[in-house]
Amino acid sequence: MSTLTPPKPDAATAPAPVTLRGPVRVVLRMHRKALWAGAALLVLGIGIVVALRLWMASSKVLCADGDTTPCGDDIYVSSYAHTSAESFLVNGGTVLILLAALIGVFVAGPLIARELESGTFRLAWAQSVSPAHWLAARLAVPAALTVTGLTVLVVVLRWGLWALRAGPSSPGLRWYASGVFPGTGPAILGYALLAVAVGALCAVLVRRTVLSMSLSALVLTAVGIGLSTRRYLLWPAVLRQGEGPELLRDSDWHLEGGMLTASGSKVYWRDCYDAGSVEGYDACMRDRGGVTPFAEVHPASHYWPLQLVETGILLALAALAVFAAFRVLRRLHG
């Protein structure tokens, strides 16, 4: 009896599903030296922090905060191990941002632009790999490896900094310090993904290795400087009024200060910059109508809101750069 049911296609002739597995393997094999170098940097970074933490733990001190003099007195003399760890870890966040930027420069140059410049991309596209899948593989590999590696480094850096929290107040170690803040939370992952995205966009736009690397570095530097200088604007500051220790706390990020007039206007201390002394500042501001001291601060509780807002901005920029990279590639090569 005949049937209208079409025969099942032979498994040997059925088209294979399109996946990223093949292009990903190609990327890993082509750039295995760079991957080994990245792994070595990861191990080196972990080793440095662990060594500093163990060194601090084994140093001879009288107090938990690293003081070599009797606890509670007015003299603080930190151990050499403690001061050495501070000098290394105070810029941990900056180092992680530089690593993220280097990854973006690598994506812009050797990973994508070099293939576009030399024409080797045609070999991959001739083997049933579409331009979109080709670019997706070159985005997925560095993004996944970078996020994984930096997550480990963030955890290790926070662990190392935790040993210094009991020490004396140090501006470079405060939670909002430019060398600490970006490397202790999810913001560094946003920087990493943005670096990968910007590197890919610069590569498909310029299609020249050195030029795309330079452009990527320039864009990432501008974004990093812009966010670091305007970070305090990412979340509303707290206004405190009155006298006493509650006006400013050790953990506060102090933004502005001065006095409020009877009408509620603000007289900033910088308006009396030439006064030259605390008493002079106070007299100058009162002459201008100041009545009640005030301070605009970010308390320590603003750490996570600032981190999350900055991360959101970076992820939005990264998504925009990825979208633009695929659109440019499609327009140029179909």
C-alpha positions as CSV (number, residue, x, y, z in Angstrom):
1,M,0.0,0.0,0.0
2,S,1.3,3.4,-0.9
3,T,1.6,6.1,1.8
4,L,1.7,9.9,1.6
5,T,4.1,10.1,4.5
6,P,7.5,11.4,3.2
7,P,10.5,9.2,4.0
8,K,12.7,10.2,6.8
9,P,15.9,11.9,5.6
10,D,19.0,9.8,5.9
11,A,21.1,10.7,8.9
12,A,24.2,10.9,6.8
13,T,22.6,13.5,4.5
14,A,20.7,15.5,7.1
15,P,22.3,19.0,7.7
16,A,24.2,19.2,10.9
17,P,23.0,21.7,13.5
18,V,24.9,25.0,13.5
19,T,26.7,25.4,16.8
20,L,29.6,27.3,18.2
21,R,31.5,24.2,19.3
22,G,33.7,24.0,16.2
23,P,34.6,27.8,16.0
24,V,35.3,27.8,19.7
25,R,37.8,24.9,19.4
26,V,39.5,26.7,16.6
27,V,39.9,29.9,18.7
28,L,41.3,27.9,21.6
29,R,43.8,26.1,19.4
30,M,44.9,29.2,17.5
31,H,45.5,31.3,20.6
32,R,46.6,28.7,23.1
33,K,49.8,30.6,23.9
34,A,47.8,33.6,24.9
35,L,45.6,31.4,27.0
36,W,48.5,29.9,28.8
37,A,49.9,33.4,29.4
38,G,46.6,34.4,30.9
39,A,46.5,31.4,33.1
40,A,50.0,32.2,34.3
41,L,49.0,35.7,35.2
42,L,46.0,34.3,37.1
43,V,48.1,32.0,39.1
44,L,50.7,34.7,39.8
45,G,48.1,37.1,41.1
46,I,46.6,34.5,43.4
47,G,50.1,33.5,44.6
48,I,51.0,37.1,45.4
49,V,47.9,37.8,47.5
50,V,48.2,34.4,49.3
51,A,51.9,35.0,50.0
52,L,51.2,38.5,51.5
53,R,48.3,37.2,53.6
54,L,50.5,34.4,55.0
55,W,53.4,36.8,55.6
56,M,51.1,39.1,57.6
57,A,49.8,36.2,59.6
58,S,53.4,35.0,60.5
59,S,54.8,38.5,61.3
60,K,55.6,39.3,65.0
61,V,53.0,41.8,66.2
62,L,51.4,42.7,69.5
63,C,47.9,43.5,68.1
64,A,45.6,42.1,65.4
65,D,45.9,45.3,63.4
66,G,49.6,44.8,62.8
67,D,50.7,47.1,65.5
68,T,54.2,46.3,66.9
69,T,53.7,48.5,70.0
70,P,51.4,47.9,72.9
71,C,47.7,47.8,71.9
72,G,45.6,50.9,72.7
73,D,48.4,53.4,73.1
74,D,48.8,56.5,71.0
75,I,51.7,55.1,69.0
76,Y,51.1,52.9,66.0
77,V,54.0,51.2,64.3
78,S,52.9,48.7,61.7
79,S,54.8,45.6,60.9
80,Y,56.9,45.5,57.7
81,A,54.6,42.7,56.4
82,H,51.5,44.8,57.0
83,T,52.8,47.9,55.3
84,S,54.2,45.9,52.4
85,A,50.8,44.2,51.9
86,E,49.1,47.6,51.9
87,S,51.4,49.0,49.3
88,F,50.7,46.0,47.0
89,L,46.9,45.7,47.5
90,V,46.1,49.4,47.6
91,N,46.1,49.3,43.7
92,G,44.5,45.9,43.3
93,G,41.4,47.2,41.6
94,T,43.5,49.3,39.2
95,V,45.5,46.3,38.2
96,L,42.4,44.3,37.5
97,I,41.0,47.1,35.3
98,L,44.3,47.1,33.4
99,L,44.0,43.3,32.9
100,A,40.5,43.8,31.5
101,A,41.7,46.5,29.1
102,L,44.6,44.3,27.9
103,I,42.0,41.6,27.1
104,G,40.1,44.1,25.1
105,V,43.2,45.2,23.2
106,F,44.0,41.5,22.5
107,V,40.4,40.9,21.2
108,A,40.7,44.0,19.0
109,G,44.1,43.0,17.6
110,P,45.3,39.4,17.4
111,L,42.0,37.7,17.9
112,I,39.8,39.5,15.2
113,A,41.5,42.3,13.3
114,R,44.5,40.2,12.3
115,E,42.2,37.7,10.6
116,L,40.3,40.4,8.9
117,E,43.5,42.1,7.8
118,S,45.2,39.0,6.5
119,G,42.1,37.4,4.9
120,T,42.3,34.1,6.9
121,F,38.6,34.6,8.0
122,R,37.6,33.5,4.5
123,L,38.8,30.0,5.2
124,A,36.5,29.7,8.2
125,W,33.5,31.2,6.3
126,A,34.1,28.8,3.5
127,Q,33.6,25.9,5.9
128,S,29.9,26.5,6.6
129,V,30.7,28.9,9.4
130,S,28.7,32.1,9.0
131,P,30.2,35.5,9.8
132,A,27.9,35.9,12.8
133,H,29.0,32.5,14.2
134,W,32.6,33.4,13.5
135,L,32.4,36.6,15.5
136,A,30.2,35.0,18.2
137,A,33.0,32.5,18.9
138,R,35.6,35.2,19.1
139,L,33.4,37.0,21.6
140,A,32.3,34.1,23.7
141,V,35.7,32.6,24.4
142,P,37.5,35.6,25.8
143,A,34.3,36.8,27.6
144,A,33.8,33.4,29.4
145,L,37.5,33.0,30.3
146,T,37.9,36.6,31.4
147,V,34.8,36.6,33.6
148,T,35.8,33.3,35.2
149,G,39.4,34.4,35.9
150,L,38.5,37.9,37.2
151,T,35.8,36.4,39.5
152,V,38.5,34.3,41.1
153,L,40.8,37.3,41.4
154,V,38.1,39.5,43.0
155,V,37.4,36.8,45.6
156,V,41.1,36.5,46.4
157,L,41.6,40.3,46.5
158,R,38.7,40.8,48.9
159,W,40.2,38.0,51.0
160,G,43.6,39.8,51.1
161,L,42.1,43.2,51.8
162,W,40.0,41.7,54.7
163,A,43.2,41.1,56.6
164,L,44.0,44.9,56.4
165,R,40.6,46.1,57.6
166,A,41.6,45.9,61.2
167,G,44.5,48.2,60.5
168,P,44.6,52.0,60.9
169,S,42.6,54.2,58.5
170,S,44.3,54.6,55.3
171,P,42.9,56.6,52.4
172,G,44.1,54.2,49.8
173,L,42.4,51.3,51.5
174,R,38.9,52.8,52.0
175,W,36.1,51.1,50.2
176,Y,35.6,54.0,47.8
177,A,39.3,54.4,46.9
178,S,39.9,54.4,43.1
179,G,42.4,51.6,43.4
180,V,40.1,49.4,45.5
181,F,36.5,50.0,44.6
182,P,36.4,48.7,41.0
183,G,38.3,45.5,41.9
184,T,36.2,44.3,44.8
185,G,32.7,43.8,43.2
186,P,30.8,43.0,40.0
187,A,31.9,46.3,38.3
188,I,35.2,44.7,37.2
189,L,33.2,42.0,35.4
190,G,31.3,44.8,33.6
191,Y,34.7,46.4,32.6
192,A,35.9,43.0,31.3
193,L,32.8,42.4,29.1
194,L,32.9,46.0,27.9
195,A,36.6,45.5,27.0
196,V,35.8,42.4,24.9
197,A,32.8,44.1,23.2
198,V,34.8,47.3,22.4
199,G,37.7,45.3,21.1
200,A,35.4,43.4,18.7
201,L,33.7,46.6,17.5
202,C,37.0,48.4,16.9
203,A,38.3,45.3,15.0
204,V,35.4,45.0,12.6
205,L,35.3,48.8,12.1
206,V,39.0,49.3,11.4
207,R,40.2,45.9,10.3
208,R,43.8,46.8,11.0
209,T,45.6,45.1,13.9
210,V,47.7,48.0,15.4
211,L,45.1,50.7,14.7
212,S,42.2,48.7,16.2
213,M,44.3,47.9,19.3
214,S,45.1,51.6,19.7
215,L,41.5,52.7,19.2
216,S,40.3,50.0,21.7
217,A,42.8,51.2,24.3
218,L,41.7,54.8,23.8
219,V,38.0,54.1,24.2
220,L,38.5,51.9,27.3
221,T,40.7,54.5,28.9
222,A,38.1,57.2,28.3
223,V,35.4,55.1,29.8
224,G,37.5,54.1,32.8
225,I,38.5,57.7,33.6
226,G,35.0,59.0,33.0
227,L,33.4,56.6,35.4
228,S,36.1,56.9,38.1
229,T,35.8,60.7,38.2
230,R,32.0,60.7,38.2
231,R,31.4,57.7,40.3
232,Y,30.1,59.8,43.2
233,L,27.2,60.9,41.0
234,L,25.9,57.4,40.3
235,W,23.8,57.3,43.5
236,P,22.3,60.2,45.6
237,A,24.5,61.3,48.4
238,V,23.3,61.7,52.0
239,L,23.1,65.1,53.6
240,R,24.0,65.2,57.3
241,Q,23.5,68.3,59.5
242,G,24.7,69.2,63.0
243,E,27.7,69.0,65.1
244,G,29.6,66.0,66.6
245,P,31.1,62.7,65.5
246,E,27.9,61.6,63.6
247,L,28.4,64.3,61.0
248,L,31.4,62.4,59.5
249,R,32.3,58.8,60.2
250,D,35.5,57.0,59.4
251,S,33.8,54.8,56.7
252,D,32.1,57.8,54.9
253,W,33.1,58.9,51.4
254,H,33.1,62.7,52.1
255,L,32.0,64.6,49.0
256,E,31.3,68.2,50.2
257,G,31.0,70.1,53.5
258,G,30.3,73.5,54.9
259,M,27.4,75.3,56.6
260,L,23.7,75.8,55.9
261,T,22.3,79.3,56.2
262,A,19.0,80.1,58.0
263,S,17.2,79.8,54.6
264,G,18.7,76.5,53.8
265,S,21.3,77.6,51.3
266,K,24.8,76.0,51.3
267,V,28.0,77.7,52.0
268,Y,30.8,75.3,51.0
269,W,34.2,75.2,52.7
270,R,35.9,75.7,49.3
271,D,34.3,79.2,49.2
272,C,36.5,80.0,52.2
273,Y,39.6,78.2,50.8
274,D,41.9,81.2,51.6
275,A,41.0,81.2,55.3
276,G,43.9,78.9,56.1
277,S,42.7,77.2,59.3
278,V,39.8,75.4,60.8
279,E,38.9,78.4,62.9
280,G,39.3,80.6,59.8
281,Y,37.0,78.4,57.7
282,D,34.3,78.5,60.5
283,A,34.5,82.3,60.8
284,C,34.4,82.8,57.1
285,M,31.4,80.6,56.6
286,R,29.5,82.2,59.5
287,D,30.3,85.6,58.0
288,R,28.6,84.4,54.8
289,G,25.5,83.5,56.8
290,G,26.4,79.9,57.8
291,V,24.5,78.5,60.8
292,T,24.6,74.7,60.9
293,P,27.5,72.5,59.7
294,F,26.6,70.0,57.0
295,A,28.3,67.2,55.1
296,E,27.4,65.4,51.8
297,V,28.6,61.8,52.0
298,H,28.3,58.4,50.6
299,P,28.1,56.1,53.7
300,A,29.5,52.5,53.5
301,S,26.0,51.3,52.8
302,H,26.2,52.9,49.4
303,Y,28.9,50.5,48.3
304,W,26.5,48.0,46.6
305,P,24.2,50.6,45.0
306,L,27.3,52.3,43.5
307,Q,28.7,48.9,42.3
308,L,25.5,47.8,40.8
309,V,24.7,51.1,39.0
310,E,28.3,51.2,37.6
311,T,28.0,47.5,36.5
312,G,24.7,48.2,34.8
313,I,26.2,51.1,32.8
314,L,29.1,49.0,31.7
315,L,26.9,46.1,30.7
316,A,24.6,48.4,28.7
317,L,27.6,49.9,26.9
318,A,28.9,46.4,26.2
319,A,25.6,45.2,24.8
320,L,25.5,48.3,22.6
321,A,29.0,47.6,21.3
322,V,28.2,44.0,20.6
323,F,25.1,44.9,18.7
324,A,27.0,47.5,16.7
325,A,29.8,45.0,15.9
326,F,27.4,42.4,14.5
327,R,25.6,45.1,12.4
328,V,28.9,46.4,11.0
329,L,30.0,42.8,10.2
330,R,26.7,42.1,8.5
331,R,26.8,45.3,6.5
332,L,30.4,44.7,5.3
333,H,30.2,40.9,4.6
334,G,26.5,39.9,4.6
